Amino acid sequence: MNDVLRETINTKYPSKSEPAVDWTHISRLMLQSRALDEIEEKELVPEKLVFNQFSARGHDFAQILLGSLLTHPHDGATGYYRSRPFVMSLGIHLDDVVASPMAKAGGYSDGRDIGVVCNFPNANRKGAMLFPMCGGVGAQYTPISGWAQSILYHKNQLNDSSYSGAIAVSMGGDSSMSTSGFWAALNISTTNNLPHLFYIEDNGYGISVPQEVQTPGGDQVANLKAYKNLKIIDGDGTDPELTPVLIKEAVEYVRSGQGTCLLRLKVPRLCGHTFQDTQTYKDADFIASEQSRDPLPKLKGYLLNNGFMTADEWQDLEDESYRDIRHSVDKAKQREQPDPDNLTRFVYAEKDQVQLRGGLAASGHTFPAQSDQPKPEGSRLNMLTAIRKTLDNELETNPKVIVFGEDVGPKGGVHAATLGLNEKFGNQRVFDTSLSEEGIIGRSVGLALSGLMPVPEIQFRKYAEPAAEQLSDTGIMRWRTNNQFAAPMVVRIPGGFARRGDPWHSMSDEVEWAHKVGWQLAMPSNAEDAVGLLRYALRDNNPTIFFEHRSLLDNSWSRRPYPGDDYVIPFGQAKTILSGSALTVVCWGAMVERCEKAALSLDMSVEVIDLRTIQPWDKEAILTSVEKTGRCLIVHEDNKTAGFGAEIAATLADELFFSLDAPIQRLTMPDIPNPHNFLLLEKAVPSEQKIALTMQKLIEV
């Protein structure tokens, strides 16, 4: 180490000078990473064995140093598509690292996901768990904020001292700091003083877009210097003397419990964004300056000049690293292709094969006795009270349940569903969040992966749209990791019309959740069903959307006695409200009451079925009923075009065509948003009178 740099380090970092580094280990990983890049670019991409090649040359040195420090059994990390050297440093088997980009059997996903989109459950708890990476830029930030919060929750609320000193690390490029995910996570972690290390690799570009286009002055980190509760460490990510000092300081700061830290290291991107990117947007002088900053020759020179390694030892290590990669490549080429017969497995939980990480099931959590038979007690409750009472009971009996969202704390929710729960269970169990749906759902992912049961609230259905990426990624997590990870949660979403409608608070649009892979969807029509479905969701091993219809929360028809603290309704079981032989009416949510009243007004032997859950839906119950009646009317509040009624109608046409005595009909909202004017709303939403008239006409066909 030169004297000037030594003096600088000893002055600025007196307790952290010259950290102990296993230079042979660091060098081996770096040389293996470079060898794999070379073989992919020169051989596997041209042979079309690898289709998505992202090199980390230039980023690799600092990544490996950081990964080598994540040794706590409860450390958690998120990466992104250029994080492969970091992934290697966590201890993933080299054969999987090599085979996954070829989409071969086994690996990170059994061929289901892009090879650079990695995950590492680290089930033996010998170091950091790597969250399942996502394809979206910035999607990695809020989930790791949730993990950071879970570290404190496990330690302080569940009294698990083994979490002391654990940290959460998010990796990202400089341009990812422009995303809503980054800002949401920054707010979550700094506001709550969480043990979160933001590691930013600053190469100056987002594909071809320079930082000057991303932020005023072209320096996001400089613009954050006034941010409260955020320690910023800034420096060079290619210097073998200084870089380890900076990384060690950042890790130790967060690990000591002092709070959130942002470590920004400037690194060169010694390649295009992908293998196909020719970097024509950079001039020759700039590319040459980047190449001069390559950390690999810097590392070699440092080790040789300081006596850590001889030239022969370096060459031997380089040759050995290439041979290791070559051997893994040859083995990967011989691996079997994934079995197509398993393609649809692990969309949802399978009882005989629990995921390795995430949710209550993976941690072996057990529940009190439960029953699918109601035991009515007390007076009739409205749905709002029933939901609150169920949340209260599950919070009481399961310390891993946490409820949160905008205004759910002291206020008790804008609909009062959580009224009194914050006072009873405290700010760690029932709490308010910042106004970011991306942050609410992303945080839930990290909490779920830690083994907790998050119950986030999205205040109105329309407001779920900013969280769409996190919701989509959560739903496909189990499938895309081949059942290594899952993030069960219950997302409570009020929606639908109330006394008035409008395009913002009254959206239904439940069909979106039916289409989202991996999500369950419950839409209760009454208080008893709300209790049974909510409790089932809170104990299930799948993520669930629990839709609370606004017009039913204090609706007199929907009131029922409380069915007991052990009552559950398994998903996928419809309920026959009225039995009949002339017509089957399929409905859910707020349409159930209207359909029942319409059928009773006719006295024409109409069978009314409440689906209760849309995903899964009780296909057998509907087929059995329609085969008996020969006629079917589907009534729902959602728009007609591509509404869930279309799925039911298509199923009946496919499987019962010759049993039908009349065309299948749908009665729905027109293809418009919810109107605000009362008369317009009455015209738009299927009314009891309109339903009765449609029933009568269909029976008389």
C-alpha positions in Angstrom: 0.0 0.0 0.0 1.5 3.4 -0.9 2.2 5.7 2.0 -0.2 8.5 0.9 -3.1 6.1 0.6 -2.2 4.4 3.9 -2.2 7.8 5.7 -5.5 8.7 4.1 -7.1 5.5 5.2 -5.7 5.6 8.7 -6.9 9.2 9.1 -10.4 8.8 7.7 -11.0 5.2 8.8 -8.7 4.8 11.9 -10.5 1.6 13.1 -10.9 0.1 9.7 -7.5 0.3 8.0 -6.3 -2.7 6.0 -9.2 -5.1 6.6 -8.4 -8.8 6.5 -9.2 -10.1 3.0 -8.8 -13.6 1.7 -7.2 -12.4 -1.5 -6.9 -15.9 -3.0 -10.7 -16.5 -2.6 -11.5 -13.0 -4.0 -9.2 -13.5 -6.9 -10.5 -17.0 -7.7 -14.1 -15.8 -7.9 -13.1 -12.8 -10.0 -11.1 -15.0 -12.4 -14.0 -17.5 -12.6 -16.4 -14.8 -13.4 -14.3 -13.4 -16.2 -13.7 -16.9 -17.6 -17.5 -17.6 -17.6 -18.1 -14.3 -19.4 -15.5 -15.1 -22.0 -16.8 -18.6 -22.7 -20.4 -17.4 -22.9 -19.5 -14.6 -25.3 -17.2 -16.6 -27.5 -18.9 -20.0 -27.4 -22.3 -20.3 -25.7 -24.0 -17.2 -27.2 -22.9 -18.0 -30.8 -24.0 -21.6 -30.3 -27.4 -20.2 -29.1 -27.0 -22.1 -25.8 -27.2 -18.8 -23.9 -29.7 -16.0 -25.0 -29.4 -13.4 -22.2 -25.8 -12.6 -21.4 -25.0 -9.8 -19.0 -21.4 -9.3 -18.1 -20.3 -7.7 -14.8 -16.8 -6.9 -15.9 -15.7 -3.9 -14.0 -18.4 -4.3 -11.3 -17.1 -7.7 -10.3 -14.3 -6.9 -7.8 -16.5 -4.8 -5.4 -19.4 -7.2 -5.7 -17.3 -10.1 -4.6 -15.8 -8.2 -1.7 -19.3 -7.3 -0.5 -20.6 -10.8 -0.8 -17.7 -12.2 1.1 -18.8 -10.1 4.2 -22.4 -11.4 4.2 -21.8 -14.3 6.6 -24.6 -13.8 9.1 -27.2 -16.6 8.9 -30.0 -14.0 8.7 -28.4 -11.7 6.2 -30.6 -11.1 3.2 -29.8 -9.6 -0.1 -31.3 -8.6 -3.4 -29.4 -8.4 -6.7 -30.1 -7.5 -10.3 -29.2 -8.8 -13.7 -25.5 -7.7 -13.4 -25.0 -9.3 -10.0 -23.6 -12.7 -10.9 -20.2 -12.3 -9.3 -22.0 -11.3 -6.1 -24.2 -14.3 -6.4 -21.1 -16.5 -6.8 -19.5 -15.0 -3.7 -22.5 -16.1 -1.6 -21.6 -19.8 -2.1 -23.9 -21.0 -4.9 -22.7 -24.1 -6.5 -20.6 -23.3 -9.6 -22.4 -25.9 -11.7 -25.7 -24.1 -11.2 -24.2 -20.7 -11.9 -23.1 -22.1 -15.3 -26.1 -24.2 -16.2 -28.8 -21.8 -15.4 -28.1 -19.4 -18.3 -28.5 -22.4 -20.6 -31.9 -23.0 -19.1 -31.0 -26.6 -18.2 -32.6 -28.8 -15.5 -32.0 -27.8 -12.0 -30.2 -24.5 -11.4 -32.0 -21.5 -10.1 -35.3 -22.2 -11.7 -35.3 -25.5 -13.6 -35.2 -23.6 -16.9 -38.2 -21.3 -16.0 -36.4 -18.0 -15.8 -33.5 -16.1 -17.3 -30.2 -17.5 -16.1 -29.0 -14.2 -14.8 -32.2 -13.8 -12.7 -30.8 -15.7 -9.8 -32.0 -16.8 -6.4 -30.3 -18.6 -3.5 -32.3 -19.9 -0.6 -29.2 -20.8 1.4 -31.2 -23.3 3.3 -28.3 -24.3 5.5 -28.1 -20.8 6.9 -24.4 -20.4 6.4 -24.7 -16.9 5.0 -26.9 -14.5 3.1 -30.1 -15.6 1.5 -30.5 -14.1 -2.0 -34.0 -13.1 -2.8 -35.4 -14.2 -6.1 -34.3 -11.5 -8.6 -36.8 -9.8 -10.7 -36.6 -8.7 -14.3 -37.8 -5.2 -13.5 -35.3 -2.5 -12.7 -35.8 -1.2 -9.2 -38.1 -4.0 -8.1 -35.3 -5.3 -5.8 -35.4 -2.4 -3.3 -38.7 -2.5 -1.3 -38.6 -6.3 -0.6 -35.3 -5.9 1.1 -36.6 -3.1 3.2 -39.2 -5.6 4.3 -36.4 -8.0 5.2 -34.6 -5.3 7.2 -37.8 -4.7 9.1 -38.2 -8.4 9.7 -34.8 -8.6 11.3 -35.9 -6.1 14.0 -39.3 -7.8 14.3 -37.8 -11.3 14.9 -35.3 -9.9 17.3 -37.5 -7.5 19.3 -41.0 -8.9 19.0 -40.3 -12.6 18.7 -37.3 -12.4 21.1 -35.0 -14.3 18.7 -31.5 -13.1 19.6 -30.1 -15.0 16.6 -31.1 -12.0 14.4 -28.8 -9.6 16.2 -26.3 -8.1 13.8 -28.1 -9.3 10.7 -28.4 -6.9 7.8 -30.3 -6.4 4.5 -28.4 -5.5 1.3 -29.9 -4.2 -1.9 -27.7 -4.0 -5.0 -28.5 -1.7 -7.9 -27.0 0.4 -10.6 -27.0 4.2 -10.6 -30.0 4.5 -12.9 -32.1 2.3 -10.7 -32.1 5.1 -8.3 -34.6 6.9 -10.5 -37.3 4.2 -10.0 -40.2 4.4 -7.6 -39.0 1.3 -6.0 -35.7 2.9 -4.9 -37.4 6.0 -3.4 -40.1 3.9 -1.7 -37.4 1.7 -0.1 -35.3 4.7 0.9 -38.3 6.2 2.7 -39.2 2.9 4.4 -35.7 2.2 5.7 -34.6 5.7 6.7 -37.9 6.6 8.4 -37.7 3.4 10.4 -33.9 3.4 10.9 -33.7 -0.1 9.5 -30.5 -2.2 9.0 -30.4 -1.7 5.3 -27.4 -1.2 3.1 -28.1 0.3 -0.3 -25.2 -0.7 -2.5 -25.1 1.4 -5.7 -22.7 0.5 -8.6 -22.3 3.7 -10.5 -21.1 3.2 -14.0 -22.6 6.4 -15.3 -25.1 4.8 -17.7 -28.5 3.2 -17.7 -28.0 1.1 -20.9 -27.3 4.1 -23.1 -28.7 6.9 -21.0 -26.1 9.0 -19.0 -26.7 10.1 -15.5 -27.2 13.7 -16.6 -30.6 12.6 -18.0 -31.5 10.8 -14.8 -31.0 13.5 -12.1 -30.0 17.2 -11.8 -26.2 17.5 -12.1 -25.8 13.8 -13.0 -25.2 12.6 -9.4 -28.0 11.0 -7.5 -25.9 10.4 -4.4 -24.8 14.0 -4.1 -28.4 15.0 -4.2 -29.1 12.7 -1.3 -26.6 14.3 1.1 -29.3 16.1 3.1 -31.4 12.9 3.6 -32.0 12.2 7.3 -31.0 8.9 8.9 -28.9 8.0 5.9 -25.1 7.5 6.1 -23.5 7.9 2.7 -20.1 6.3 1.9 -18.8 7.2 -1.5 -15.7 6.1 -3.4 -13.9 4.0 -6.0 -15.0 0.4 -6.6 -11.9 -0.7 -8.4 -9.1 0.1 -6.0 -7.8 -3.0 -4.2 -6.5 -0.8 -1.3 -9.4 1.6 -0.7 -12.4 -0.4 -1.9 -12.3 -3.1 0.8 -12.0 -0.4 3.5 -15.1 1.4 2.1 -17.2 -1.8 1.9 -16.1 -3.0 5.4 -17.1 0.4 6.9 -20.5 0.3 5.3 -21.2 -3.3 6.4 -20.0 -2.7 9.9 -22.1 0.5 10.2 -25.3 -1.3 9.4 -24.4 -4.5 11.3 -23.8 -2.4 14.4 -27.4 -1.3 14.4 -26.7 2.4 13.6 -29.2 2.4 10.8 -29.4 2.7 7.0 -26.4 3.3 4.8 -25.9 4.0 1.1 -22.6 2.8 -0.3 -21.9 4.2 -3.8 -18.9 2.9 -5.6 -17.9 4.2 -9.0 -17.1 1.3 -11.4 -16.5 1.0 -15.1 -18.9 -1.0 -17.3 -16.3 -2.8 -19.5 -18.9 -4.1 -21.9 -22.2 -3.2 -23.4 -25.5 -3.5 -21.5 -25.7 -7.0 -22.9 -23.5 -9.0 -25.3 -25.4 -7.5 -28.2 -24.9 -3.9 -27.2 -22.0 -2.3 -29.2 -21.9 0.9 -27.1 -21.9 3.2 -30.1 -23.3 5.9 -27.7 -19.9 6.1 -26.0 -16.9 7.7 -27.8 -13.6 6.0 -28.1 -11.8 8.1 -25.5 -14.5 7.3 -22.9 -14.3 3.6 -23.6 -10.5 3.7 -23.3 -10.8 5.5 -20.0 -13.1 2.8 -18.7 -10.8 0.1 -19.8 -7.9 1.8 -17.9 -10.0 1.4 -14.7 -10.4 -2.4 -15.0 -10.1 -3.7 -11.5 -8.6 -7.1 -12.5 -5.2 -5.8 -13.6 -5.3 -3.4 -10.6 -5.8 -6.4 -8.3 -3.1 -8.5 -9.9 -0.6 -5.6 -9.7 -1.5 -5.0 -6.0 -1.1 -8.6 -5.0 2.2 -9.1 -6.8 3.7 -5.7 -5.7 2.8 -6.3 -2.1 3.9 -9.9 -1.9 0.5 -11.5 -1.4 1.1 -13.6 -4.5 3.8 -14.4 -7.0 3.3 -14.1 -10.8 3.4 -17.9 -11.0 0.8 -18.3 -8.3 -1.4 -15.8 -10.1 -1.0 -17.6 -13.4 -1.8 -21.0 -11.7 -4.9 -19.5 -10.1 -6.0 -18.1 -13.5 -5.5 -21.4 -15.2 -7.3 -23.3 -12.4 -10.2 -20.9 -12.5 -10.6 -21.3 -16.3 -10.4 -25.1 -15.9 -13.1 -25.0 -13.2 -15.4 -23.0 -15.4 -14.6 -25.1 -18.5 -15.4 -28.3 -16.5 -18.7 -26.8 -15.3 -19.6 -25.7 -18.8 -19.0 -29.2 -20.2 -21.1 -30.7 -17.4 -23.9 -28.2 -18.0 -24.0 -29.1 -21.7 -24.7 -32.7 -20.7 -27.5 -31.8 -18.2 -31.0 -32.9 -19.1 -33.6 -30.5 -20.3 -36.3 -29.6 -17.8 -39.2 -32.0 -17.8 -42.1 -30.5 -19.7 -44.5 -32.6 -17.7 -43.7 -30.5 -14.6 -44.4 -27.2 -16.4 -47.5 -26.3 -14.5 -46.3 -27.4 -11.1 -45.8 -24.9 -8.3 -48.1 -22.2 -9.5 -49.7 -22.7 -6.2 -48.5 -24.5 -3.0 -48.5 -28.3 -3.0 -49.2 -29.7 0.4 -46.6 -32.5 0.1 -43.8 -30.2 -1.0 -43.3 -27.0 0.9 -41.1 -24.3 -0.4 -37.6 -23.9 1.1 -38.0 -20.2 2.1 -40.9 -17.9 2.8 -44.2 -18.0 4.6 -45.5 -19.7 7.7 -45.4 -23.2 6.2 -41.7 -23.1 5.5 -41.0 -22.2 9.1 -43.1 -25.1 10.4 -45.7 -22.9 12.0 -48.8 -24.6 13.4 -52.3 -23.3 14.0 -55.1 -23.8 16.5 -57.8 -26.2 15.6 -60.1 -25.1 12.8 -63.5 -26.2 11.4 -65.5 -25.6 8.2 -68.7 -25.7 10.3 -69.9 -22.3 11.6 -70.8 -22.0 15.3 -72.9 -18.8 15.3 -72.6 -16.7 18.4 -74.1 -13.4 19.5 -76.0 -10.9 17.5 -75.6 -10.2 13.8 -72.4 -8.4 12.9 -71.8 -6.3 9.8 -69.0 -7.4 7.5 -66.7 -4.6 8.7 -66.9 -5.8 12.3 -66.5 -9.4 11.3 -63.3 -8.6 9.4 -62.0 -6.6 12.4 -62.8 -9.4 14.8 -61.1 -12.0 12.6 -57.9 -9.9 12.3 -58.0 -9.3 16.1 -58.2 -13.1 16.7 -55.4 -14.0 14.3 -53.2 -11.2 15.7 -53.9 -12.6 19.2 -53.1 -16.2 18.3 -50.3 -15.8 15.8 -47.5 -13.4 16.7 -46.2 -13.6 13.1 -49.2 -11.7 11.7 -48.7 -8.0 11.1 -51.2 -5.6 9.7 -50.2 -2.4 7.9 -51.0 0.2 5.3 -52.0 3.8 4.9 -54.1 5.0 7.9 -54.6 1.5 9.4 -52.9 2.5 12.7 -54.3 4.9 15.2 -57.1 6.0 12.8 -58.2 2.4 12.3 -58.5 2.5 8.6 -60.5 4.8 6.4 -63.3 2.1 6.5 -62.6 1.4 10.2 -61.7 -2.3 9.6 -58.6 -2.0 11.9 -60.2 0.3 14.5 -58.6 -0.3 17.9 -56.0 -2.9 16.7 -53.1 -0.5 16.9 -54.0 0.4 20.4 -54.3 -3.2 21.4 -51.3 -4.7 19.6 -48.9 -1.8 19.3 -47.0 -0.1 16.5 -44.9 -3.1 15.6 -47.9 -5.3 14.8 -50.4 -2.8 13.4 -48.9 0.3 11.8 -49.1 3.0 9.2 -46.9 3.2 6.2 -45.7 5.9 3.9 -48.0 6.6 0.9 -46.6 4.2 -1.6 -48.4 1.1 -2.7 -45.2 -0.1 -4.3 -43.6 0.2 -0.9 -46.5 -1.5 0.9 -46.5 -4.6 -1.3 -42.7 -4.7 -1.8 -42.2 -4.5 2.0 -44.7 -7.4 2.4 -42.5 -9.6 0.1 -39.5 -9.2 2.4 -41.6 -9.8 5.5 -43.2 -12.9 4.0 -39.8 -14.3 2.9 -38.7 -14.0 6.5 -41.4 -16.3 7.7 -44.0 -13.7 8.8 -47.6 -13.3 7.6 -48.0 -9.7 6.3 -51.5 -8.3 5.9 -51.1 -5.2 3.9 -54.0 -3.0 3.0 -54.4 -1.2 -0.3 -56.8 1.6 0.6 -59.0 1.3 -2.6 -58.8 -1.1 -5.5 -57.7 1.6 -7.9 -54.7 2.3 -5.8 -53.3 -1.1 -6.3 -52.1 -0.1 -9.7 -48.8 1.5 -8.5 -48.0 -1.8 -6.9 -48.7 -3.9 -10.0 -45.1 -4.9 -10.6 -44.6 -6.2 -7.0 -48.0 -8.0 -7.1 -47.1 -9.7 -10.4 -43.6 -10.7 -9.2 -45.1 -12.1 -5.9 -47.6 -14.2 -7.7 -45.1 -15.9 -10.0 -42.3 -16.3 -7.4 -43.1 -19.9 -6.5 -43.3 -21.0 -10.1 -40.3 -19.1 -11.4 -38.0 -20.4 -8.6 -39.4 -24.0 -9.0 -40.8 -23.9 -5.4 -37.7 -22.7 -3.7 -39.4 -19.4 -2.6 -42.9 -18.2 -2.0 -44.3 -15.1 -0.4 -47.7 -15.8 1.1 -49.5 -12.7 2.2 -53.1 -11.4 2.5 -53.6 -8.2 0.6 -56.8 -6.5 1.8 -58.4 -4.3 -0.9 -61.7 -2.5 -0.5 -63.4 -1.6 -3.8 -66.6 -1.5 -5.7 -69.5 1.0 -5.6 -70.9 2.3 -2.3 -73.6 4.9 -1.9 -71.9 6.7 -4.7 -69.5 5.6 -7.3 -66.5 7.2 -9.1 -63.7 6.1 -11.3 -61.1 6.2 -8.5 -62.6 4.6 -5.3 -65.2 2.3 -6.8 -63.4 0.2 -9.3 -64.0 -3.6 -9.1 -61.9 -5.1 -11.9 -61.5 -8.4 -10.0 -60.7 -10.2 -13.2 -57.2 -8.8 -13.1 -56.4 -10.8 -10.0 -58.0 -13.9 -11.6 -55.5 -13.5 -14.4 -52.5 -12.9 -12.2 -50.5 -16.1 -12.0 -50.2 -17.5 -8.5 -52.7 -15.2 -6.7 -55.9 -16.4 -5.0 -58.9 -14.1 -4.9 -61.7 -14.1 -2.3 -64.8 -11.9 -2.7 -67.2 -12.5 0.3 -70.8 -11.4 0.1 -71.6 -11.5 3.8 -70.0 -11.3 7.3 -69.9 -15.1 8.0 -68.1 -15.8 4.7 -65.8 -12.9 5.3 -64.7 -14.5 8.6 -64.2 -18.0 7.1 -62.4 -16.8 3.9 -60.2 -14.3 5.7 -59.1 -16.8 8.4 -58.4 -19.4 5.7 -56.3 -17.0 3.7 -54.3 -15.9 6.9 -53.4 -19.6 7.4 -52.8 -20.6 3.8 -49.5 -21.0 2.0 -50.5 -18.9 -1.1 -50.7 -15.1 -1.6 -54.3 -13.9 -1.5 -56.2 -10.8 -2.6 -59.1 -10.4 -0.1 -61.6 -8.1 -1.7 -63.8 -6.1 0.7 -66.8 -4.7 -1.2 -67.5 -1.2 0.0 -71.3 -1.5 -0.3 -71.3 -4.6 1.8 -69.2 -3.4 4.8 -72.3 -2.1 6.6 -75.0 -3.6 4.5 -77.9 -5.1 6.5 -78.4 -8.1 4.2 -74.7 -9.0 4.7 -74.9 -9.1 8.5 -74.5 -12.5 10.1 -73.7 -13.8 13.6 -70.0 -14.4 14.2 -69.2 -18.0 13.2 -66.5 -18.6 15.8 -62.8 -18.3 16.1 -62.0 -21.6 14.5 -64.2 -21.2 11.4 -62.6 -21.4 8.0 -64.0 -21.7 4.5 -61.6 -23.5 2.1 -61.1 -21.7 -1.1 -62.9 -22.9 -4.2 -66.1 -23.9 -2.5 -69.1 -22.0 -3.9 -72.3 -21.7 -1.8 -75.8 -22.4 -3.1 -78.0 -19.5 -1.8 -81.2 -20.7 -3.4 -81.9 -24.1 -5.0 -83.9 -24.4 -8.2 -84.3 -26.3 -11.4 -85.2 -23.7 -14.1 -82.1 -21.5 -14.2 -78.6 -21.2 -12.7 -77.5 -17.8 -11.6 -73.8 -17.4 -10.9 -72.7 -14.3 -8.9 -70.3 -13.0 -6.3 -69.7 -10.0 -4.1 -72.3 -7.2 -4.1 -74.4 -9.0 -6.8 -75.3 -11.9 -4.5 -77.9 -10.0 -2.5 -79.5 -8.5 -5.7 -79.6 -11.9 -7.4 -81.2 -13.6 -4.4 -83.9 -10.9 -4.1 -84.6 -10.9 -7.8 -85.0 -14.7 -7.7 -87.3 -14.6 -4.7 -89.4 -11.9 -6.4 -90.0 -14.2 -9.4 -90.7 -17.6 -7.7 -89.6 -19.4 -10.8 -87.2 -22.0 -9.3 -84.0 -20.1 -9.8 -80.8 -21.5 -8.4 -78.5 -18.8 -7.1 -74.8 -19.7 -6.5 -72.3 -17.4 -4.7 -68.9 -18.3 -6.0 -67.2 -16.7 -2.9 -63.7 -17.2 -4.4 -62.8 -16.3 -8.0 -59.4 -17.9 -7.9 -59.8 -20.8 -7.4 -63.4 -21.0 -8.6 -65.8 -23.9 -8.0 -66.2 -25.1 -11.5 -67.7 -28.4 -10.5 -70.5 -26.7 -8.6 -71.4 -24.6 -11.6 -71.2 -27.5 -14.1 -73.4 -29.6 -11.8 -76.0 -26.9 -11.4 -76.1 -25.9 -15.1 -76.4 -29.5 -16.2 -79.5 -29.7 -14.0 -81.1 -26.5 -15.1 -79.9 -26.2 -18.7 -79.7 -22.4 -18.4 -77.2 -20.0 -17.0 -77.1 -16.3 -16.2 -73.8 -14.8 -14.9 -74.1 -11.5 -13.0 -71.1 -9.4 -12.0 -70.3 -5.8 -11.3 -67.1 -5.7 -13.4 -67.1 -4.7 -17.0 -68.5 -7.1 -19.5 -65.6 -7.4 -22.0 -63.2 -10.0 -20.7 -64.8 -10.0 -17.2 -64.6 -13.2 -15.2 -68.1 -14.1 -16.4 -66.6 -14.7 -19.9 -64.3 -17.4 -18.4 -67.3 -19.1 -16.8 -69.3 -18.9 -20.0 -66.4 -20.3 -22.0 -66.1 -23.2 -19.6 -69.8 -24.0 -19.9 -69.6 -23.8 -23.7 -66.6 -26.1 -23.7 -67.9 -28.7 -21.3 -71.8 -28.5 -21.3 -72.7 -27.2 -24.8 -75.2 -30.1 -25.5 -76.8 -29.8 -22.1 -77.8 -26.1 -22.6 -81.4 -25.3 -23.4 -80.7 -21.6 -24.0 -77.7 -19.3 -24.7 -75.5 -18.5 -21.7 -76.1 -14.8 -20.8 -74.0 -12.3 -18.9 -75.4 -9.2 -17.1 -72.7 -6.8 -16.1 -71.6 -3.2 -15.9 -71.1 -1.7 -19.4 -67.5 -1.2 -20.4 -67.1 2.1 -18.5 -65.6 3.3 -15.2 -67.9 3.6 -12.2 -70.0 6.9 -12.5 -70.4 9.3 -9.6 -73.9 10.6 -10.2 -76.5 8.4 -8.4 -78.8 8.0 -11.4 -75.8 7.1 -13.7 -74.6 4.6 -11.1 -78.0 2.9 -10.9 -78.1 2.7 -14.7 -74.6 1.2 -14.8 -74.7 -1.5 -12.1 -77.1 -4.4 -12.6 -80.1 -3.7 -10.5 -82.5 -6.1 -8.8 -85.2 -5.2 -11.3 -82.9 -5.7 -14.3 -81.6 -9.0 -12.9 -85.2 -10.3 -12.4 -86.2 -9.3 -15.9 -83.2 -11.0 -17.4 -83.9 -14.2 -15.3 -87.5 -14.3 -16.5 -86.7 -13.8 -20.2 -84.0 -16.5 -20.1 -86.3 -19.0 -18.4 -89.0 -18.3 -20.9 -86.8 -18.8 -24.0 
